[in-house]
Amino acid sequence: MKVTPGWDDDDDDSAATSRRTAVRETVHVLEALSATWAGHGCPASGDCCQLRSTGRSPWLWPSEWWVLEASLAEQGRALPPAREDGGCPFLDASGRRCSVYGARPSGCRSYFCHRRTGPAVEPAQATHALLERLTKLNLGVDSEAAPKSLPEWHAAASARL
């Protein structure tokens, strides 16, 4: 995945360079997280993506949001509008499939649903280590960085448009 939408590779700005590096590293962390959970699965119902009805939302570090933005840019897509049903805005029209699956954030890569399949033991230590890595790389870009819920990121990005 190309992970530098709108960022000029010749840009000497250290903040832009740090951001590009964080995004690239985040992609590696997310891929490692998927590999860590590879033995697990779900019925792909999209139920966990119904954020309003579940009352649960993934929390994303800034670099995870930037990865989502990069995925949209790579696909030539605009930020999707909020869904009236309260589902994740990145769900497809059917409300069952993720339209940015390869770029989905860490919270969407671990199987917390009661319908999860696979080993009874979750890869907690490996997951924790990867999430610590994600934390450190975001704080390396901005010492005041903090995760926000996906709806918060989406609302802020929509307001900028």
C-alpha positions in Angstrom: 0.0 0.0 0.0 1.2 3.5 -0.8 1.1 5.3 2.5 1.9 8.9 1.7 -1.2 10.6 0.3 -0.6 14.2 -0.4 2.9 14.1 1.2 5.6 15.1 -1.2 8.6 12.7 -0.8 10.9 15.6 -1.5 9.4 17.5 1.4 12.2 18.4 3.9 9.8 19.2 6.7 10.7 17.1 9.6 7.1 16.8 10.8 6.0 15.4 7.4 9.0 13.0 7.4 8.1 11.8 10.9 4.5 11.4 9.9 5.4 9.4 6.7 7.7 7.2 8.8 5.0 6.6 11.4 2.5 5.6 8.8 4.9 3.1 7.2 5.7 1.7 10.6 2.0 1.5 11.5 1.4 -0.5 8.3 4.0 -3.0 9.5 2.5 -3.1 13.0 -1.0 -3.7 11.6 0.3 -6.5 9.3 2.0 -8.1 12.3 -1.2 -7.8 14.3 -3.1 -9.6 11.6 -0.5 -12.3 11.5 -0.7 -12.7 15.3 -4.4 -13.3 15.1 -4.3 -15.4 11.9 -5.6 -18.5 13.6 -8.7 -16.7 14.7 -11.7 -15.7 12.6 -15.3 -14.5 12.6 -18.5 -15.1 10.7 -18.1 -11.7 8.9 -21.5 -10.5 9.8 -20.4 -7.0 10.3 -22.3 -6.9 13.6 -19.2 -5.6 15.5 -19.1 -2.7 13.0 -22.5 -1.5 14.1 -20.9 1.0 16.4 -24.1 2.7 17.7 -25.9 -0.5 18.5 -22.8 -2.2 20.1 -21.8 0.9 22.0 -18.2 -0.1 21.1 -15.9 1.7 18.8 -12.2 1.0 17.9 -9.8 3.7 19.2 -7.2 4.8 16.8 -3.9 6.4 17.2 -3.2 9.2 14.7 -1.1 7.0 12.5 -3.9 4.5 12.2 -6.2 7.2 10.9 -3.5 8.3 8.5 -3.3 4.8 7.2 -7.1 4.9 6.6 -6.7 8.2 4.8 -3.9 6.7 2.7 -6.0 3.8 1.7 -8.8 6.0 0.6 -6.4 8.2 -1.4 -4.9 5.1 -3.0 -8.3 3.9 -4.0 -9.2 7.4 -5.4 -12.1 7.5 -2.9 -13.3 10.4 -0.8 -14.0 10.0 2.9 -17.4 8.3 3.1 -20.2 10.0 4.9 -21.4 8.9 8.3 -23.9 6.1 8.1 -27.5 6.8 9.2 -27.6 3.4 10.9 -24.7 4.3 13.2 -22.4 1.7 11.6 -18.8 2.3 10.8 -18.6 4.7 7.9 -16.1 2.4 6.2 -18.7 -0.4 5.8 -19.9 -1.1 2.3 -23.4 -0.3 1.2 -24.6 -3.7 2.5 -23.3 -2.9 6.0 -21.5 -6.2 6.2 -18.1 -5.8 4.6 -15.2 -3.4 5.4 -14.4 -1.2 2.4 -10.9 -0.5 3.8 -10.1 -4.0 5.1 -6.4 -4.0 4.4 -6.1 -0.7 6.2 -8.4 -1.4 9.1 -7.1 -0.3 12.6 -5.8 -2.4 15.3 -9.1 -2.6 17.2 -10.7 -4.2 14.1 -7.9 -6.8 13.8 -8.4 -8.5 17.1 -11.4 -10.7 17.5 -13.3 -9.6 20.6 -16.7 -10.9 19.5 -18.3 -13.8 21.3 -18.6 -15.5 17.9 -14.9 -15.6 17.4 -13.5 -18.8 16.1 -10.0 -20.3 16.6 -7.9 -21.1 19.5 -9.4 -20.5 23.0 -6.2 -18.7 24.0 -5.8 -15.2 22.7 -2.4 -14.0 21.7 -2.4 -11.4 24.5 1.3 -10.9 25.0 2.1 -10.5 21.3 -0.9 -8.2 20.9 0.2 -6.1 23.8 3.8 -5.8 22.4 2.5 -4.6 19.1 0.1 -2.1 20.7 3.0 -0.8 22.8 5.0 -0.4 19.5 2.1 1.6 18.0 2.0 3.8 21.1 5.7 4.6 21.0 5.8 5.4 17.3 2.8 7.8 17.7 4.3 9.5 20.7 7.6 9.7 18.8 5.8 11.9 16.2 3.8 13.9 18.8 4.5 13.6 22.5 0.9 14.7 23.1 -0.7 12.2 20.7 -3.6 10.2 22.0 -6.0 7.7 20.5 -9.5 8.8 19.7 -12.6 6.8 18.7 -13.1 6.1 15.0 -16.3 8.3 15.0 -14.3 11.2 16.5 -11.6 10.9 13.8 -14.3 10.6 11.1 -16.2 13.7 12.4 -13.0 15.8 12.6 -12.0 14.8 9.1 -15.5 15.4 7.7 -15.5 18.9 9.3 -12.2 19.7 7.6 -13.8 18.9 4.2 
